[in-house]
Amino acid sequence: MFNTRKIATIGLSFIISATALFGCGSSDKNAAKEAAEGFMEAIKTDDQDAVNKWSNDEVASGYFVSLFDAEYLEEQLLSSLGNPTLEDSTISKMDEFYAKYASMMEEYHVTEITMNDDGTATAYVTMTNSFPFDVVTSEETSAKFSEASAAYNEENKDELQKISDEEGSEAAVAKACNDLIQIAIDTYEDAISSSESITYKLALTLQKNEETAQWYVSSVQSYDSSIAGTGTPATETTTPPDADTTAADADASSASTDVSTEASESTSN
């Protein structure tokens, strides 16, 4: 006799199992989205505690996060210059300038969450900034700063030489650094003010902490490199920021190199 009760029981069991399975998947997907949004919001609001909560140590201390860290960018610039003594006006100008990087993200949207076969998730994000990361390292901006710094060197070489003779070379270098930092920032401010907002596409890889069941960001890639399957982290989240020369941190590296060079030339002429 055909056992309809048994078939019904099997069918019911299958439905319950499938519901539990898909319900779990849906829960993970929602949790992964929450983590992605939490991470992006933490960067947008400059909340380092939240950055640490929603990402691993490599990402939290990595390149992408550092792009929005004004204090870090200032430290990198000053360190590359040998930590010269700065005037109050220079410090104030630097604080105001690098604060722009901390607040350059205007908005973000998590557009899609994909659950991957390896147990990770990918969050696709659009991020709109008030100006491009690399606006201050463009050829046009770099040329303007080079021209301005060369003019400064020519116009002030006698004064710098006098300071070097009377107070020592360190005093002359400090003077040149202060002046050239301010010239650089004026040049970069002009570049930013004339630029337009830009939207980037990102792909965040997320992993699940099996002990806490919380998802967190483990890497950040550009959308294009993620889709191409290259695995190349365009934002270098696992690489120390000073090892790359992209975007805002490149600004610090570029400026510091030029300033140091010009200051040295000034005191030697």
N, C-alpha and C positions, 0 to 999 in steps of 0.2 A: 504494500500500500504506500502510496506517495505521501511522505510525511511533511505536510505543509507547515506544521508547528516547528519542526526542526529547521526547515528552510527559513522560516520567519525569524527564528532565533539567531541563525547564522547571519542573516541579513541585518538584523538589528545590531549584532555585535560588530559587523563591518562598519555600519554607519557611525556607531559610537567611537570606534577606533579611528576612523577617518576624520571625524569631527575633532577628536583630541589632537590628532596629528596636525591638521591644518590650523587648529586653534593655536597650537604651540608656535607654528611658523609665523602666524599673524602676530602673535605676541612679541616674538623676536624682531620681526620687521618694525613694529611700532617702537620697540625699545631702541633699536639701532637708529631709527629716525630721531628719536628724542636725544640720543647721544650726539648725533651729527648737528642737530640744531643747538644743543647746549654748547658744543665746541665753538661753533660759529658765533653764537651770541656772546660767549666769553671773550672772544677776540674783539668783537665789535665794541664791547663795553669795557675792554681793558681790565678784565677780571682774571688775574693770574691763578687764583684759587680754583676758579671754575675751569680754567684751561687744564690745570693739573687733574681735576676730577674727571674730565671728559676725554683725556688723551693719555698716552703712555709717556714715559720720561723722554724718549727720543723725540717725540713730536713737540712736547711742551718746551724743550730746550733747543728745538731745531730751527731751521731756517725760516719756514713759513711764519711761525709765531713771532720770531724776532723782527720780521718786517713791520710789525705793529707795536714794537716795544721801544718807545722813545728813549728811555733810560739806557737800554742796552746799546742802541745805535750811537748815542753820545759817548758812552764808554769806549766803544770800538774806535771811534774817530780819535778821541783823545789819546788812547793807548797807542794807536798807530803813529801819533805825532810825538810820542815820548812824554805824554802827560805834561804839557807846558803850563806855566802859570797863566791863567786867563783873567781878563778884566771882567768886572761885573756886567758890563754892557755886552760882552761877547757871550757870557754864560746865559744871560737873559735871551739873547737873540737865538742861541742854540736851542734853549728850552722851548721857545715858541715855534721854531721851525720843526723840530722833531716831534712835537706834539701833533703836528699835522699828520704824520704817519700813523700815530696811535689812533687817530679818528678818521682815517681816509675811507674806511668801509662805510658806505651809505646804506646798503641793504644786502640781504642774501635770501636765497630761496632754496630749500632742499626739494629738488624736482622729482627725484626718483630714488627708491631703495631697491637694490637687487641682492637677494640672498644667494651666496655662492656655494658651490659643491664642497669646498674645503672648510665650510663652517664659518667663513667670514662674510661680511656684508659690504656692499659698495654703495655709498651715498653720492649721488650726483648733485652738485650745488652750483648755482649761479651767484656770483658775487660782484656787486657794482661798487667801484671805488670812485671817489671824487676826482682822482687824477691817476695816471698810469704809474705803476711801480718804478718804471725805468725812465721817467720823464727827465730826471736830473742827470742821467747818464747818456742821453741822446747825443748824437754827433753835434747837433746845433748848440745844445747847452754846454757841452764840453768845450766847444770852440770858443764860445763867449767867455767862459771862465778862463781859458788859457790866454785869451787876448787881454782880459782884465788883469790877470795876475802878472803877465809880462809887462803891462803898462805900470803896474804898481812897483815891480822890481826896478824898472828903469827910473821911475820918478823918485824912489826912496832909497836908492842904493847908497848915496852919500850919507844920509841920516842913519841908516842901519850900520854902515861902517863906523861912523862916529860912536854910536852906542856900543858897538863891539869893542872899539879901542878903549873907551872910558869905563864900561861896565862889564865887559866880557861878552863872549860870543853867545852864551846862553840867554842873556838879556836881549840881544839882537834877534835871536831866533824866536823868543817869546813874543817880541813886538811884531815880527813878521807873521807869526802864526795867528795872533789875534786879529791883525788887519786882514789877512788873507781868508780866514774863516768867515769874517763878516762879509767880505767881497763875494765869497762863494755862496753864502746863504742868500745874499741879495740876488745873485744870478739865478739860483734855484727857485727862489720865491717868484721871480718873474716868469720862469718856465711853468711853474705850477699854476699861477694865476691865469695864464693864457691857454692852459690845457682844458680838455673836456673830460667828463666822467667816462669810465670805461667798464665794461662787464667782462669778467673772466668766468670760465667754466672749470670747475674743480671736480675731482673724484676722490672722495675720502674712503679709505679702507678702514673697516671697523672689525674689532674682535670682541668676543664675549669672555668676561671673567667668570669662569665656571663656579668659583666659590661664592661670588656675590651676585651672579647673574646680570651684572651691569655691563653694557657695551661701552667701548671706548675707541677713539680714533688711533690707529696705529701707523698710518702714513697718509700723506697728501700728495696727489699728483694733479697735473693738468689734465683736463678732459681728453685732449688729443693724444697724449702719451698713454693714457689708460686705455682708450679705445684701440690704439694701435697695438696694444699688448706688449709694449717695449719694457714695461716695468721701471722705466726711468722716472724717478721722482723729480718732476720739474721744479718743485719747490724745495728740494733737498732737505726733507724733514729728518733724515737720519744722518745728515752731514753737518758738522759744525758750521755756523753761519759764515765765519771768516774764511772758509775754504772755497766759497763760491763768490762770483761777482755779478750776481743778478739782482735787479730791482733795488729796493731802498738801501740794502747793506752795501751794494756796489757804490752807491753814492758816497758813503763814508770812506770806502777804500779809495775811490777815485779822488775825492777831495783831499784826503789825507796825504796821498802820494804827491799830488800837485803842490800842496801847501808846504810839505817837508822839502821838496825839491827847490821851490822858489825861495824859501827861507834860507836854505843852505847857500844857494847862489848869491843871495843878497849879502850875506855876511862875508862871502869870499871875494866879492868885487870891490 
